[in-house]
Amino acid sequence: MPASASMNVPASAGSLTLASYISFVPIGIATVLLGPMLPVLSVRWSMNYSQAGALFAVQYVSSTAAVALSGVLVSRYGFRFPIKTGLVLMAAGLALLMTGPKALALICIAANGAGLGLATPAGNLLVAELNQDRRSATLSWLNFCWSGGAVTCPFLVAFAAKAHHLSVLLECVSGFSLLVAFAFAVLPDPGFESAKTSGSRTMTLPVIQRKLNSFLILAALFLLYVGTENAFGGWVASFAKGLGNLTPVMALLTPSFFYAALTAGRCFAPVLLRDVYEIRLVQIGLLIACFGNAGLMFSHDLTGVAVSACAAGLGLSYVYPITISVLSREFGATSSAIASLMFVLANVGGGLLPWTVGVVSNRYGSLKAGLFVPLLGCAAMCALYSKDWRRSYSTNMQSP
C-alpha cells in the first residue's frame, strides 16, 4: 500500500468501514432471499425439487461471472466502484422480481446474483484493507451485518407473504440498497483504492506455486463453505414445510433460526478470538455444524428443526471470516489478486451445492436425502482444517 494510504486511512477508514457494514445488511437479505421465498415460488410456477434448485444455480452462475469481473474492476477503479454498481444491479433485480412472468423473474434473479458478485468480494477486501491490524475481528463484524440481514429476511418474507405484499418488501429493500450505493458515491477517497496492482498480479503465480497446498485447501474451503451455507439455509424452509405439522408462516420463518445463530456466532467471534486460536475455533464450529446438519435430517417438529438450525448456524458462523483472514495472512501482498479466484470458487459452490440438494432430493423422492449434501460439506471442511496453519504462518514470517 502506498505511503499516502496509511496517512489517509485514519481519516476515512471509519466512514467507509461503517458504510460497508450497512451495505452488507441488504446484501445479506438479497443473498438468502431465494431460500424463504422458495416455497412461494415453487407453488407460483409449479416447480419440483430439481427445478426449484436450479434457481440457486441461476443466481450463482451470474454471481460467479460478476465475482471474476469484480477483481478486474477493483484493480482498475478501486473498491467502491464494484460495490456501487453491484448494489444498483441488486436493487433493480429485487424491484422487478415479482412484476412479471417466470422468464422476467429469472433475469431478475440473475441481475441480483450479478450485483452480489460485484459488491460482496469488494466489500470484504475493502474492510480487510482498511483494518489490516485487526482483519479477523472487522471481517467478523462485517459478516455479522450480513447475517443481520440474512436473519431478518425470513421474517420479512413470511409476514409480507401473509399480507400479500411481497412486491412491496422487495421494493423497500431495493430502495435501501440504492441509498447505500449513493452513500458510497459521496464518501471521500481513502487514498489507496485506485492504486495499481499489476505488481501483485505478476507475483501471484510464483506465490501460488510455492504454496500450492495451502492454495488448494483454501480453494476447496471457499467452494464448500458458501455451498454448504446456502444448501442448508436455502432448503430448511422447504424441509420444514414438508413436515406437514407447521403453519406456512412458521415454515417460512425456520431459516431465521439458522441465520440468527450465524449472526450470534459472528457477534461473539471478536471476543472469542482474544483467547482462542482462530483455527481451533473453526474446527470446533465445524463439528457443531456437522451435528446440526445431521440433526435436521431426523427432525420431525419445530423444536428439532430450530435446535438443528441453530447448531448448524452457530457452527458455521466462524468459518468464512476466518478463512478470509487466513487467506490474507497466508498470501500477503498477493492475497487481493488470489481472493478474486477464491470468491469465484465460493460462488460456484453457492450455486452448485443447493442445486445438488434439489437433484438428489428429486432422484430419491425425499428432501431428507438431499440434505446429506451440506452434511458432507461440513465433514469435508473439518478434514481440510486439520492442516497445521501455525507452521505455515511461521514459515511465512521466516520467508524473505
C-alpha positions in Angstrom: 0.0 0.0 0.0 1.4 3.4 -0.8 2.6 5.7 1.9 -0.2 8.1 1.3 -2.7 5.4 2.0 -1.6 4.8 5.6 -1.8 8.5 6.2 -5.3 8.8 4.8 -6.8 5.6 6.3 -7.3 7.1 9.9 -9.4 10.0 8.5 -11.6 7.9 6.1 -11.4 4.3 7.3 -14.2 4.7 9.9 -16.8 6.1 7.5 -16.0 3.6 4.7 -16.0 0.7 7.1 -19.3 1.8 8.5 -20.8 2.1 5.0 -19.6 -1.4 4.2 -21.2 -2.7 7.4 -24.5 -1.0 6.4 -24.3 -2.3 2.8 -24.0 -5.9 4.0 -27.4 -5.7 5.6 -29.4 -5.6 2.3 -26.7 -7.8 0.7 -27.5 -10.4 3.4 -31.2 -10.1 2.6 -30.7 -10.4 -1.1 -28.2 -13.4 -0.8 -30.6 -15.6 1.2 -33.9 -14.4 -0.3 -34.4 -17.4 -2.5 -34.5 -19.7 0.5 -37.5 -18.4 2.3 -39.2 -17.5 -1.0 -38.6 -20.9 -2.5 -41.9 -22.5 -1.2 -43.8 -19.5 -2.6 -42.1 -19.5 -5.9 -42.4 -23.3 -6.2 -46.2 -23.0 -5.9 -46.4 -19.9 -8.2 -44.6 -21.7 -11.0 -45.4 -25.4 -10.1 -41.7 -26.5 -9.8 -40.3 -29.8 -8.5 -37.2 -30.0 -6.3 -34.8 -30.1 -9.2 -36.4 -27.1 -10.9 -36.5 -25.1 -7.7 -32.9 -25.9 -7.0 -32.0 -24.5 -10.5 -33.0 -21.1 -9.3 -30.0 -21.1 -7.0 -27.8 -22.1 -10.0 -29.2 -19.1 -12.0 -28.3 -16.7 -9.2 -24.8 -18.1 -8.6 -23.8 -18.6 -12.2 -24.4 -14.9 -12.8 -22.8 -14.1 -9.4 -19.7 -16.2 -10.3 -19.2 -14.2 -13.6 -19.6 -11.0 -11.7 -17.1 -12.0 -9.0 -14.5 -12.6 -11.7 -15.3 -9.2 -13.1 -15.2 -7.6 -9.6 -11.4 -8.3 -9.3 -10.7 -6.6 -12.6 -12.9 -3.6 -11.6 -11.2 -3.3 -8.2 -7.7 -3.2 -9.7 -8.7 -0.6 -12.2 -11.3 1.6 -10.5 -10.9 0.9 -6.8 -13.1 -0.9 -4.3 -16.1 1.4 -4.3 -17.0 1.2 -8.0 -17.9 -2.5 -8.0 -19.7 -2.0 -4.6 -21.9 0.8 -6.0 -22.5 -1.0 -9.3 -23.4 -4.2 -7.5 -25.9 -2.5 -5.2 -27.6 -0.8 -8.1 -27.9 -4.1 -10.1 -29.2 -5.9 -7.0 -31.8 -3.2 -6.4 -33.0 -3.5 -10.0 -33.3 -7.3 -9.8 -35.2 -7.2 -6.5 -37.6 -4.4 -7.6 -38.7 -6.3 -10.7 -38.7 -9.8 -9.4 -42.4 -10.2 -8.8 -43.7 -7.9 -11.5 -43.9 -10.3 -14.5 -43.7 -13.9 -15.7 -41.1 -16.6 -14.8 -38.8 -15.5 -17.6 -38.5 -12.0 -16.3 -38.0 -13.3 -12.7 -35.1 -15.5 -13.9 -33.5 -12.4 -15.4 -34.0 -10.5 -12.1 -32.5 -13.4 -10.1 -29.5 -13.3 -12.4 -29.2 -9.5 -12.0 -29.4 -9.9 -8.2 -26.7 -12.5 -8.4 -24.5 -10.3 -10.5 -24.9 -7.4 -8.1 -24.0 -9.7 -5.2 -21.0 -11.0 -7.1 -19.7 -7.4 -7.7 -20.4 -6.0 -4.2 -19.6 -8.8 -1.8 -15.9 -9.6 -2.5 -15.1 -5.9 -3.0 -16.7 -5.1 0.4 -14.8 -7.8 2.1 -11.5 -6.7 0.6 -12.2 -3.1 1.3 -12.7 -3.8 5.0 -9.7 -6.1 5.2 -7.5 -3.4 3.6 -8.8 -0.6 5.9 -8.3 -2.6 9.0 -5.1 -4.5 8.5 -4.2 -4.8 12.2 -7.5 -6.5 13.1 -8.7 -8.2 10.0 -10.4 -11.2 11.7 -12.4 -9.0 14.1 -13.6 -6.5 11.5 -14.4 -9.1 8.9 -16.4 -10.9 11.6 -18.3 -7.7 12.2 -18.9 -7.2 8.5 -20.2 -10.7 8.2 -22.2 -10.2 11.4 -24.0 -7.3 9.5 -24.6 -9.7 6.6 -26.0 -12.2 9.0 -28.3 -9.5 10.4 -29.8 -9.0 7.0 -30.0 -12.8 6.5 -31.7 -13.4 9.8 -34.4 -10.8 9.2 -35.1 -12.0 5.7 -37.3 -15.0 6.6 -39.3 -12.8 9.0 -39.8 -10.2 6.3 -40.8 -12.7 3.7 -43.1 -14.6 5.9 -45.1 -11.6 7.1 -45.1 -10.0 3.6 -46.4 -13.2 2.1 -49.1 -13.5 4.7 -50.2 -9.9 3.9 -49.8 -10.4 0.2 -47.2 -7.7 0.0 -44.0 -9.4 -1.2 -43.6 -6.9 -4.0 -43.7 -4.1 -1.5 -41.0 -5.8 0.6 -38.7 -6.2 -2.4 -39.2 -2.6 -3.5 -38.2 -1.4 0.1 -35.0 -3.5 0.1 -34.3 -2.2 -3.4 -34.7 1.4 -2.3 -32.5 0.9 0.8 -29.8 -0.6 -1.5 -29.9 2.5 -3.7 -29.4 4.8 -0.7 -26.4 2.9 0.4 -24.9 3.0 -3.1 -25.4 6.8 -3.1 -23.5 6.9 0.3 -20.5 5.1 -1.3 -20.6 7.6 -4.1 -20.2 10.7 -1.9 -17.8 9.3 0.7 -14.1 10.6 0.5 -11.5 8.6 -1.3 -9.3 6.7 1.2 -6.3 7.3 -0.9 -5.2 3.7 -1.7 -8.1 2.1 -3.5 -7.2 3.3 -7.0 -3.6 2.1 -6.7 -2.4 -0.1 -9.5 -1.9 -3.8 -8.6 0.0 -5.1 -11.6 3.0 -5.9 -9.5 0.9 -8.1 -7.2 -0.6 -9.9 -10.2 2.9 -10.5 -11.6 3.9 -12.1 -8.3 0.7 -14.2 -7.9 1.6 -17.3 -9.9 5.0 -17.9 -8.2 3.4 -17.5 -4.8 0.7 -20.0 -5.7 3.3 -22.4 -7.0 5.3 -22.1 -3.8 2.2 -22.5 -1.5 0.2 -24.8 -3.7 -1.0 -27.0 -0.9 -2.4 -24.0 1.1 -3.9 -22.6 -2.1 -5.8 -25.8 -2.9 -7.0 -26.2 0.6 -8.3 -22.6 0.7 -9.9 -23.0 -2.7 -11.8 -26.1 -1.5 -12.8 -24.3 1.7 -14.2 -21.3 -0.1 -16.2 -23.6 -2.5 -17.5 -25.8 0.2 -18.4 -23.2 2.8 -20.6 -21.0 0.7 -22.2 -24.0 -0.9 -22.9 -25.7 2.5 -24.3 -22.5 4.0 -26.6 -21.9 1.0 -27.6 -25.5 0.8 -28.7 -25.6 4.4 -30.2 -22.1 4.6 -31.8 -22.4 1.2 -33.7 -25.6 1.8 -34.6 -25.6 5.5 -37.9 -23.8 4.9 -38.9 -26.3 2.2 -37.9 -29.1 4.6 -40.0 -27.6 7.4 -43.0 -27.1 5.1 -42.7 -30.8 4.1 -43.1 -32.0 7.7 -46.8 -31.1 7.4 -47.2 -30.1 11.1 -46.1 -26.4 10.8 -48.2 -23.5 9.5 -47.0 -21.9 6.2 -45.8 -18.8 8.0 -43.8 -20.8 10.6 -42.2 -22.9 7.9 -41.1 -19.8 6.1 -39.6 -18.5 9.4 -37.4 -21.5 10.0 -34.3 -20.2 8.2 -34.3 -17.4 10.7 -33.1 -19.9 13.4 -30.1 -20.7 11.2 -29.2 -17.1 10.4 -29.8 -15.9 13.9 -27.3 -18.4 15.2 -24.9 -17.4 12.4 -25.3 -13.8 13.4 -24.8 -14.5 17.1 -21.6 -16.5 16.4 -20.2 -13.7 14.3 -21.1 -11.2 17.0 -19.1 -13.1 19.6 -16.2 -14.1 17.4 -14.1 -11.0 18.0 -14.4 -11.7 21.8 -13.6 -15.4 21.5 -10.6 -14.7 19.2 -8.9 -12.9 22.0 -8.4 -16.2 23.9 -9.0 -18.9 21.3 -6.7 -19.7 18.4 -8.7 -18.9 15.2 -8.2 -22.3 13.6 -9.2 -24.2 16.8 -12.4 -22.1 16.9 -13.2 -23.1 13.3 -12.6 -26.7 14.0 -14.9 -26.7 17.0 -17.5 -24.8 15.0 -17.5 -27.3 12.1 -18.0 -30.2 14.5 -21.1 -28.4 15.9 -22.3 -27.7 12.3 -22.0 -31.4 11.5 -24.3 -32.3 14.4 -26.7 -29.6 13.4 -26.9 -30.8 9.8 -27.3 -34.4 10.9 -30.0 -33.4 13.5 -32.1 -31.6 10.8 -32.4 -34.8 8.8 -34.0 -36.6 11.8 -36.2 -33.7 12.9 -40.0 -34.2 13.0 -41.3 -31.0 14.6 -40.4 -27.3 15.1 -38.2 -28.0 18.1 -36.0 -30.3 16.2 -35.7 -28.0 13.2 -35.0 -25.0 15.4 -32.3 -26.7 17.5 -30.6 -28.2 14.5 -30.7 -25.0 12.5 -29.2 -23.1 15.5 -26.4 -25.6 15.9 -25.6 -25.5 12.2 -25.6 -21.7 12.1 -23.5 -21.3 15.2 -21.0 -23.9 14.0 -20.6 -22.3 10.5 -20.5 -18.7 11.8 -16.7 -18.5 12.3 -15.7 -20.3 9.1 -16.0 -17.6 6.4 -14.4 -14.5 8.0 -11.6 -16.6 9.5 -11.0 -18.3 6.1 -10.7 -14.8 4.5 -8.3 -13.8 7.3 -6.2 -17.0 6.8 -6.0 -16.2 3.0 -4.9 -12.7 3.7 -2.2 -13.8 6.2 -1.1 -16.8 4.1 -0.6 -14.9 0.8 0.2 -11.3 2.0 0.5 -8.8 -0.8 -0.9 -11.1 -3.4 -4.0 -12.0 -1.4 -6.3 -9.5 -3.1 -5.5 -11.0 -6.6 -5.9 -14.6 -5.2 -9.1 -13.6 -3.4 -10.8 -12.9 -6.7 -10.3 -16.5 -7.7 -11.4 -17.7 -4.3 -14.6 -15.7 -4.4 -15.3 -17.2 -7.9 -15.0 -20.6 -6.4 -17.2 -19.6 -3.4 -19.9 -18.6 -5.9 -19.5 -21.9 -7.8 -20.1 -23.7 -4.6 -23.0 -21.4 -3.7 -24.9 -22.4 -6.8 -23.7 -26.0 -7.1 -24.5 -27.5 -3.7 -28.0 -26.1 -3.3 -28.8 -27.3 -6.8 -27.3 -30.7 -6.0 -29.6 -30.9 -3.0 -32.6 -30.4 -5.3 -31.3 -33.0 -7.8 -30.6 -35.6 -5.1 -33.9 -35.0 -3.5 -35.8 -35.3 -6.8 -33.9 -38.5 -7.6 -34.8 -40.2 -4.3 -38.2 -38.5 -3.8 -37.2 -37.0 -0.4 -35.6 -33.8 0.6 -34.0 -35.6 3.6 -31.8 -37.5 1.1 -30.6 -34.2 -0.4 -29.7 -32.8 3.0 -26.8 -35.3 3.0 -25.0 -32.7 0.7 -24.5 -30.0 3.3 -23.6 -32.6 5.9 -20.8 -34.0 3.7 -19.7 -30.4 3.1 -19.2 -29.8 6.8 -17.4 -33.1 7.2 -15.1 -32.2 4.3 -14.3 -28.8 5.8 -13.4 -30.4 9.1 -10.9 -32.6 7.3 -9.4 -29.6 5.4 -9.0 -27.5 8.5 -6.8 -30.2 10.0 -3.8 -28.6 8.3 -1.2 -27.2 10.7 -1.6 -23.5 9.9 0.6 -22.4 12.7 3.6 -24.0 11.0 2.5 -22.3 7.7 2.4 -18.9 9.5 5.8 -19.5 11.0 7.2 -20.2 7.5 5.7 -17.0 6.2 7.4 -15.0 8.8 10.7 -16.5 8.0 10.4 -16.1 4.2 12.3 -13.2 2.6 
